[in-house]
């Protein structure tokens, strides 16, 4: 405090509190931001207990950058692509689950078939060893043939033990995948028929280009590279922005009075400009780097699209072969069963030796496993085609329709 005698200092204590609420709206067309704010301040002199209120019932402002870069317009182009890509990736994840479920199913089915084969082989090996022992006594079977039968019996017993462990592991993996308890046992029924389906390669490729999230990802990469060039050019040159504000305010020593007849006194306009004088070539270097990155992105995307199309076509052609592969494997399985029965009957009447019988049994086991493997490849390939194209070729409809129906619930 200044007085005639001189300045003197007095301690003062104040309690200040503020509250404000602001709403902003981006302007996509220009890249500016509108904001509407209301606020209230309270100042209390702790020494005199005097209270003063400052209210701003409404304040409208607008901020606009003048450097030519519109962030909101770019986001309006990129964000919808991200959303569509996320939806397509969700559909792909469902098909991934289908492939995983298929593999778990056929793991159990294969383990069960291996168990059946092992037990059958063990029973047959035991029978053959008994028959061979009897024939060895009468001299119609040599000792080396009898030893071969005994070795086959031991190997068959070992195969049963190994098959039991594999079956338990397959069941445990399937139950874990389905989030089921260990006490639940699932019996897998192997499908004997497959749908008559031939993929039109051109149609499937069109569906893949339209629906696959990788394609949208490539489009987004190009947009982001173009956005980076525009942002770099705007940040490297003349930067200017303008801020305009218009609002009402009022001060009073009572809260109610602070909102009565506010005055239009809050008017403000502010312009900021920054101009680079000497940047030693940094501006040009940054722009060239951004353009170089854009060129690299375009070349990478172009090559990636070509690779995607080539891999997709190979997958479609491979699937069209699977039906014949399953039919051939099924026919080979039937022939192997018939051949083994004939060979077994001829062995029983001592028309073929043990080596021929073992060969027929090995052919039977291999044919059965090949048939199951062919079925697995068919269904994995089928869901792989759905994953690439996101299209259900059996019902002839895009998988996106299923997601749209789910989102509308």
Protein Blocks (a to p, Z undefined) as FASTA:
>chain_A
ZZfkbccdddddddddddddddddddfknopacdddddddddddfklopacddddfbacd
ddddfehpafklmmmmmmmmmmmmmmmmmmmmmmmmmmmmmmmmmmmmmmmmmmmmmmmm
mmmmmmmmmmmmmmmmnopacfklmmmmmmmmmmmmmmmmmmmmmmmmmmmmmmmmnopa
fkbccdddddfbdcdddddfklmmmmmmmmmmklmmmmmmmmmmmmmmmmmmmmmmccdd
dddddddddddfbfklmmgopadfbccddddddddfbgghmmmmmmmmmmmmmmmmmmmm
mmmmmmmmmmmmmmmmmmmmmmmmmmmmmmmmmmmmmmmmmmmmmmmnopacfklmmmmm
mmmmmmmmmmmmmmmmmmmmmmmmmmmnopafklopafklmmmmmmmZZ
